Amino acid sequence: MKNVVKYHYDTIADSYDDRSNKYCNGRYLKEVTKHLHQNDIIIEIGCGSGVLLSQLMASKKIGCDLSFNFIKKMHQTNVLRIQADAETVPLKSEYANIVYHINLLEHVPEPGRVIREGMRLIKTGGRQIIITPNGDLGAVLKLAEKLHLKIPEGPHRFLKTREFKRIISGINARVIEFKKMVIFPFGPRTLQSFGEVMETVVKIGLFHLIVLEKTDHADKTSPAF
């Protein structure tokens, strides 16, 4: 699976940024930014060409991606580039304050291993921010791709809420936040703003967002999903 995923993203790397959804990119930026401090060391796993990473304020920024073509596209001088598998990032344990990955877990064979690797990389008290398509709405996402409203996924398997809960259970982390986000990725801004209000009311969205804080032990008092 990994080789097929790598080939898929190597193939679309040149056009990916132009084809990506600008509204979703803005939402991703907002969600990551609210957890950052200026002196943080941050790592983006599955960083693509580093567009989001380049917009963040931090003392040190590291971008990791399996696709060499994406790594070549990164021209930001203030970002350290690493080509690596998401399950084995070649950095020491407790290196960073923040690790995040967006639209990555659906492309890996073992999502739990990627999340555990993220927890390894952050210091106690640090946070891992995860955004991945909501598998409960897999039919909607599939239709959007068929209508060319989104970039082709390549090999993938969207995670449903039930599976997300199972993967997170047992990881030494406190759940800071869990929600569904983005109802209307297209359309006028007024419709998108209405969708943002509705997210909090009806608890639906095209993406899962979860924020995990690293602790010394499994935290049984974490908020429920």
C-alpha positions as CSV (number, residue, x, y, z in Angstrom):
1,M,0.0,0.0,0.0
2,K,2.7,2.5,0.9
3,N,4.5,2.2,-2.5
4,V,1.2,2.7,-4.3
5,V,0.4,5.8,-2.1
6,K,3.8,7.2,-2.7
7,Y,3.4,6.7,-6.5
8,H,0.0,8.4,-6.4
9,Y,1.3,11.5,-4.6
10,D,4.5,11.7,-6.6
11,T,2.2,11.8,-9.7
12,I,0.0,14.6,-8.5
13,A,2.5,16.6,-6.5
14,D,2.9,19.4,-9.2
15,S,-0.8,20.2,-9.3
16,Y,-1.8,19.4,-5.7
17,D,-1.6,22.9,-4.2
18,D,-3.6,24.5,-7.0
19,R,-6.3,21.9,-6.8
20,S,-6.6,21.8,-3.0
21,N,-9.6,23.3,-1.3
22,K,-8.8,26.8,-0.1
23,Y,-11.6,26.9,2.5
24,C,-10.5,23.6,4.0
25,N,-6.9,24.8,4.0
26,G,-8.0,27.9,6.0
27,R,-9.8,25.7,8.5
28,Y,-6.8,23.5,9.0
29,L,-4.6,26.5,9.6
30,K,-7.0,27.9,12.2
31,E,-7.2,24.6,14.1
32,V,-3.5,24.1,14.2
33,T,-2.6,27.7,15.0
34,K,-4.7,27.8,18.2
35,H,-2.4,25.2,19.8
36,L,0.9,26.9,18.9
37,H,3.3,29.1,20.8
38,Q,6.0,31.0,19.1
39,N,8.9,29.1,20.8
40,D,7.5,25.7,19.9
41,I,9.2,23.1,17.8
42,I,6.6,21.6,15.4
43,I,6.6,18.6,13.0
44,E,4.1,18.1,10.2
45,I,3.9,14.4,9.1
46,G,2.6,14.1,5.6
47,C,3.4,17.7,4.9
48,G,3.0,17.7,1.1
49,S,4.8,20.8,-0.3
50,G,4.7,22.5,3.1
51,V,2.2,25.2,2.3
52,L,0.5,25.1,5.7
53,L,3.7,24.6,7.6
54,S,5.2,27.7,6.0
55,Q,2.3,29.8,7.4
56,L,2.9,28.8,11.0
57,M,4.9,30.7,13.6
58,A,7.4,28.5,15.5
59,S,11.0,28.4,16.6
60,K,11.7,25.4,14.4
61,K,9.6,23.7,11.7
62,I,10.1,20.2,10.3
63,G,8.2,18.8,7.4
64,C,8.1,15.0,6.7
65,D,6.6,13.3,3.7
66,L,6.9,9.9,2.0
67,S,6.8,11.6,-1.5
68,F,10.1,12.8,-2.7
69,N,8.4,15.0,-5.4
70,F,6.5,16.8,-2.6
71,I,9.8,17.3,-0.6
72,K,11.4,18.8,-3.7
73,K,8.6,21.3,-4.0
74,M,9.3,22.7,-0.6
75,H,11.1,26.0,-1.1
76,Q,10.8,27.5,2.4
77,T,14.2,28.2,3.8
78,N,13.0,28.0,7.4
79,V,11.6,24.4,7.2
80,L,13.7,21.3,7.6
81,R,12.7,18.7,5.0
82,I,12.7,15.0,5.7
83,Q,11.6,12.2,3.4
84,A,10.4,9.4,5.6
85,D,7.6,6.9,6.4
86,A,5.0,8.3,8.9
87,E,5.5,5.3,11.1
88,T,9.3,5.8,11.5
89,V,10.2,9.5,11.6
90,P,14.0,9.7,12.0
91,L,14.0,12.2,15.0
92,K,14.7,11.5,18.6
93,S,11.9,11.0,21.1
94,E,10.3,14.0,22.9
95,Y,11.8,16.3,20.2
96,A,8.9,18.6,19.5
97,N,6.1,20.4,21.3
98,I,3.5,19.9,18.5
99,V,3.1,17.2,15.9
100,Y,0.2,17.4,13.5
101,H,-1.0,15.5,10.4
102,I,-3.8,16.3,8.0
103,N,-5.5,13.9,5.6
104,L,-2.9,11.2,6.3
105,L,-4.4,8.4,8.4
106,E,-6.7,7.3,5.7
107,H,-3.6,6.5,3.5
108,V,-1.6,4.3,6.0
109,P,-2.1,0.6,6.7
110,E,-2.0,1.0,10.5
111,P,-3.3,4.4,11.7
112,G,-2.5,3.5,15.3
113,R,1.2,3.2,14.6
114,V,1.3,6.7,13.1
115,I,-0.5,8.2,16.1
116,R,1.9,6.4,18.5
117,E,4.8,7.6,16.5
118,G,3.5,11.1,16.8
119,M,3.2,10.7,20.6
120,R,6.8,9.5,20.7
121,L,8.0,12.6,19.0
122,I,6.4,15.1,21.4
123,K,7.3,16.1,24.9
124,T,5.1,15.4,27.9
125,G,2.5,18.1,27.8
126,G,2.9,18.4,24.0
127,R,0.0,18.0,21.6
128,Q,-0.7,15.9,18.5
129,I,-3.4,17.4,16.2
130,I,-5.1,15.0,13.8
131,I,-7.5,15.8,11.0
132,T,-8.7,13.0,8.8
133,P,-11.9,12.5,6.6
134,N,-14.9,11.2,8.5
135,G,-15.6,7.7,7.4
136,D,-19.2,7.9,8.7
137,L,-19.8,10.1,5.6
138,G,-17.7,8.0,3.2
139,A,-20.5,7.9,0.6
140,V,-20.5,11.7,0.5
141,L,-16.8,11.9,0.1
142,K,-16.8,9.3,-2.6
143,L,-19.5,11.2,-4.5
144,A,-17.5,14.5,-4.2
145,E,-14.4,12.7,-5.7
146,K,-16.6,11.3,-8.5
147,L,-17.9,14.8,-9.3
148,H,-14.3,16.1,-9.3
149,L,-15.0,18.4,-6.3
150,K,-12.0,17.1,-4.5
151,I,-8.5,15.8,-5.3
152,P,-8.4,12.0,-6.0
153,E,-7.6,10.1,-2.9
154,G,-5.6,7.3,-4.3
155,P,-5.4,4.2,-2.0
156,H,-7.3,5.0,1.2
157,R,-9.6,3.8,3.9
158,F,-11.6,6.4,5.8
159,L,-11.9,5.9,9.6
160,K,-15.3,5.8,11.2
161,T,-15.9,7.3,14.6
162,R,-16.1,3.9,16.2
163,E,-12.7,2.9,14.9
164,F,-11.2,6.2,15.9
165,K,-12.3,5.6,19.5
166,R,-10.8,2.1,19.5
167,I,-7.4,3.4,18.1
168,I,-7.1,6.2,20.6
169,S,-8.0,4.0,23.6
170,G,-4.9,2.9,25.5
171,I,-2.7,5.6,24.1
172,N,-1.0,7.7,26.8
173,A,-2.8,10.9,26.1
174,R,-5.5,13.1,27.2
175,V,-8.2,14.0,24.6
176,I,-8.2,17.8,24.6
177,E,-10.7,18.1,21.8
178,F,-12.7,15.9,19.5
179,K,-15.2,17.2,16.9
180,K,-16.5,16.9,13.4
181,M,-15.7,19.8,11.1
182,V,-16.5,21.3,7.7
183,I,-20.1,20.8,6.3
184,F,-19.9,23.0,3.2
185,P,-16.4,23.1,1.7
186,F,-17.8,24.8,-1.4
187,G,-20.3,27.6,-2.0
188,P,-20.6,31.2,-0.9
189,R,-18.9,32.3,2.3
190,T,-22.2,32.9,4.0
191,L,-23.1,29.2,3.5
192,Q,-19.8,28.1,4.9
193,S,-20.2,30.3,7.9
194,F,-23.6,28.8,8.5
195,G,-22.0,25.4,8.3
196,E,-19.5,26.4,11.0
197,V,-22.4,27.2,13.3
198,M,-24.2,24.0,12.4
199,E,-21.1,21.9,13.2
200,T,-21.5,22.7,16.9
201,V,-25.2,22.0,16.9
202,V,-25.7,18.9,14.8
203,K,-22.2,17.4,15.5
204,I,-21.5,16.4,11.9
205,G,-18.8,17.3,9.4
206,L,-16.7,15.8,6.6
207,F,-13.6,15.6,8.9
208,H,-12.7,14.2,12.3
209,L,-10.5,16.5,14.4
210,I,-8.8,15.3,17.5
211,V,-6.2,16.9,19.7
212,L,-4.2,14.7,22.1
213,E,-2.0,15.9,24.9
214,K,0.8,13.6,25.9
215,T,0.7,12.4,29.5
216,D,2.7,10.0,31.6
217,H,-0.1,7.5,31.7
218,A,-3.5,6.7,30.0
219,D,-5.9,9.4,31.1
220,K,-9.3,7.8,31.9
221,T,-10.9,11.2,32.6
222,S,-10.5,12.4,29.0
223,P,-13.7,13.9,27.5
224,A,-15.9,11.4,25.7
225,F,-16.0,11.3,22.0
